[in-house]
């Protein structure tokens, strides 16, 4: 159980970094070039991890890395951008807050991880808490872009959930033997996803935006911390923990965003948001993985003591009497 807690704490770094990234993006990055922002976020992170991994995909991992890059990077970033343009920010965030339940369902269907009732209950309670935290920021969904915005937000939710579960299903426990570890597979999907975003950004937004010092520093945080580090620990958690548990840990994303908005921008916290945070914490406790009991290992390399004593006694007493 202690090991699961450590892996959970490590995984929590990802949603905390993503929650802080909302603040950094809103205050320091150019708002008129979101696709270039996505490409400049993913590609440097992927290349940095690729330099650390020092290996390229082999065999089936070429198309697997491309699929994961599309789902977890290219399609996800583009769909989130469209949803943010067509929906009120709070409404889009509430749709994405359904990720624990979506990830649990995808893991059940694609990876055979049957959720426990406590995990389903924890997911429902946590999602309800996220809805309470974000409900005040949600706006009405109407106009010509309302339905396309909802579909884009749901598409982003589905793409990331399927991508995360496929990354877990295709994962190997460690590097070696021609199968990639988490460092290499994360590097490949971020690099390929970033490369696929480049032509989309160039066709949609033209030349990349000019960056001043603060924007460059913000991109440094976004790419190195909120992408390279965050995706690395997130996929590590998916390998070590049930997908339902990882999905619940992801609810720390809106919690971090709300707390930073209160601490740095003076946004009111209020009873609803406090209750929402308490419900998220309750959901995390309900959905935590149960410790598994492992049978005691038989001692190897040591003779069975009673048998050894009986054999020695028989040898001292000579051969057994005949019939």
Secondary structure, DSSP 4 states (H G I P E B T S, - for coil): -HHHHHHHHHHHHHHHHHHHHHHHHHHHS-TT-HHHHHHHHHHHHHHHHHHHH-----TTHHHHHHHHHIIIIIHHHHHHHHHHHHS-HHHHHHHHTTHHHHHHHHHHHHH--PPPHHHHHHHHHHHHHHHHHHGGG-----STHHHHHHHHHHHHHHHHHHHHHHHHHT--SSSBTTB--HHHHHHHHHHHHHHHHHHHHHHHH-SPPP--HHHHHHHHIIIIIIIIIHHHHHHHHHHHS-HHHHHHHTTHHHHHHHHHHHHHH----HHHHHHHHHHHHHHHHHTSPPPPPPPPPPP-SS--HHHHHHHHHHHHH-SPP--
